[in-house]
Amino acid sequence: MLPDFRVRQRDYLLEIARLLTEELDLDKLLARILRVSIEMLAGQAGLIALKSETGWQVAAAQGIPHAMLRYLEPILAEENVSEFNAEELNRLLKELAYTASMGLLNGVGLPLVAHNRVIGVIFIFRAYADVFSANDKSLLRAFADQAAIAVFNAQLYTQVSYEKQRLDALLDAAADGIFILHADHTIERCNAAFEKLYGRPRNDIVGREHDEIIRWARDPHGQTLEEAERGGWPLTPNASLYVEGDLQRPDLPPLPVGITYSPLISPEGVLRNIFASVRDITHFRTAEEIKSTFVSIVSHELRTPVALIKGYASTLRRDDARWEREIVNDSLAVIEEEADRLARMIDDLLDASRLQAGGLSLNRSDISLPLLAQRTVDRFQPQAGQHTLIVDFPESFPVILADEHRIEQVLSNLISNALKYAPSGEIRIQGQVRPEQVIVCVSDEGPGIDPRDMPHVFDRFYRAEEAVRKTKGAGLGLYLARAIVEAHGGRIWIDPQPNHGARICFSLPR
């Protein structure tokens, strides 16, 4: 028998009972259970092995040489060992103890059983065989059962803590704003994305009422949470609720958002929580506006040349008239000009579509910007009218590596805009040389660009109100120019010139 076992048994059981309520850290709990087990069974060393879905593994050890643990761990990891029950594991450890100590050590194994399932085993190495009375075995079983419950609770707590950490990480990693409501509509928690979206720290949000935080600048699309609940939600066939509108924010302008509400209902049919996902739909709304603008502009811009082509062609085909050669030539010139305009618009739309699909492809070669600028100006000369086109490049202007067709497209768009928006005067294409880049500027002597329009002139389909009234275009020229320049590693900008016309510059690397 163990010395003083009957005197100390109560103290051991009381300590395990205390561990049940005091210690939920699994590693600390296992270490304390193992220490008590070694003392109670008068052992020299011990280990606790726990069983998981993948098999047995040593979770705690005391007094066992590191070399023996390194030898034991791969044995327990073997596929056939993972199917062992506690008795087989005890037999394996007893054989190992006897062999490793050359017959000096024996072992005692106490299975850990919680909720009718073996979750582990306590194995104590000692110098004599098992000699226990029926009462001793009953007390050891009680000890092991309490230890198993303590371990099970600690494992459960560890799993709950892990799930909570995972949920916290998931919420904070989500790009959409998320908040959780109690059944009474107070906000229980929210994630970092919702803090950023709403513009206030978490402490100013958690604990507040739902209708204090979610306030709409104007009537939203869809039922609000309060309206839906008055209609019987969430105990309705469709438990998901979606509402979309402009969310008012304390320190920031209203933000277009879409909110999806999902209920958590107990088995008894009681509402416990409401999960709300808040998505910034600014881009979707912008896309809709761009789509509407595109349809409006393109339909208008296509209708005009098509009407002109049809009108002149129908006139020339009349059987009741004989046209002079000059009138025929003028009519055909208009048809050709409008057909070219349609072709350019189609090319611009295709380029814009390619940009949306993943960028423009470049075919780079050595090009001379002064020669390219002069050739482009010569092409525009017949359209110059009251304008004077000037090409101004220094003689030592370097050759650069670029896509000649695309850079010509940039120059054409800038010169075309200058001709379009400046009634008359000088249009200058000027080049400058810098140590690491070259700069090309196209300037005119027109009214210039309204400061309110400057942030938007490179946006797709953007056209100033004055431009819409006075000139033709789809709002793609500067958008494509920026895309081409940036694809070459350069940049494009407006050089403000108050009361001195418009000046747009772009840079390209040397």
Helices and strands as residue ranges (DSSP letters): H 5-22, H 26-40, E 45-52, E 55-62, H 66-76, G 81-83, H 86-100, E 106-114, E 117-126, H 134-173, E 177-182, E 187-190, H 192-198, G 202-204, H 210-213, H 225-230, E 241-247, E 255-265, E 271-280, H 282-316, H 325-358, E 365-367, H 369-380, G 381-383, E 387-392, E 400-402, H 404-421, E 425-433, E 437-443, G 454-456, H 465-470, H 477-487, E 491-494, E 503-509
